């Protein structure tokens, strides 16, 4: 049988999950990085480990060796780039943790802690990045490392990194998001556009209709004031140069979440419109993220996600407490955003 799509995932589940499937009774959290799910057929232990997302073959082999030795070959990768080793045998939990720590993989990311940062490709692979992804994530996680293996936060903390506005990461719905931004209109290489581009597709790809055909030059023109600097045009044509080493940078957004616990899911909102690209450690970005986290820890109630805390005290109060300057760039002026406009006259200071 061919062309049938992916195989049935149930073929690859551990036996304990197959026997408890649809019958789980409760779960426990014995220690940071370890989850225990209990059903009629017994318990399943998940040991969560942080990994760098972009892994060498040697690293993958090391991880698989651990799974083969202790977990009958069973492991999974979470959506936030964590590894979870799955075993029904409690006696294997400590040996798995010891082996992971020997290899340099930290154990944690569960409960009221910082999970691994989900991020996009960045300079290593993407063709439209305004900044790197892996490098910034490494710098931030090094700085916030103590929050991964402990549970001192008010609630879980999800951070996301997207290297451009197309945001193939979860930057729109994380507690803290770092987004790479372009700030200049693409520079058109007319010769490249003429030789390598299907112009109707290039015109159609622009979400704000900023690109117009230029029949006289067999190329295109850009209406500068309509451009939103997304870089989508560069995907369609290598002649639309969007990257700008002098003006590209990063914005920080906060308050998003996917969970429906206590409050509805919410989108992130921008609080810092621009920070410079300063590789290899991005000190301005790292300092800003740590500052937001520490302000949240100091002022939030136990159990409050970052966005829930901000909604309780009000965005005006958040800017006041955090000391982050408010800018006109933070005002939502998208004409179709009726659902997100503030329609009340009430302010919280």
FENZICOR-V807475 format. One record per run of one state. SS is the DSSP state (hx for helix, st for strand, lp for the rest). FROM is the first residue (numbers start at 1). TO is the last residue. Records with the same first field share a line. If there is no record, write none. Layout:
BEGIN
SS->FROM-TO  FROM-TO
END
This chain:
BEGIN
lp->1-8  13-14  21-25  32-33  40-41  51-56  71-74  78-81  88-91  103-106  108-113  115-117  120-121  125-133  144-144  148-156  158-158  163-175  182-186  189-189  197-198  205-210  218-218  223-223  227-231  237-239  242-248  255-256  258-265  267-268  277-282  300-305  314-314  323-327  331-349
hx->9-12  15-20  57-70  92-102  122-124  134-143  145-147  190-196  199-204  215-217  224-226  232-236  283-299  306-313  315-322  328-330
st->26-31  34-39  42-50  75-77  82-87  107-107  114-114  118-119  157-157  159-162  176-181  187-188  211-214  219-222  240-241  249-254  257-257  266-266  269-276
END
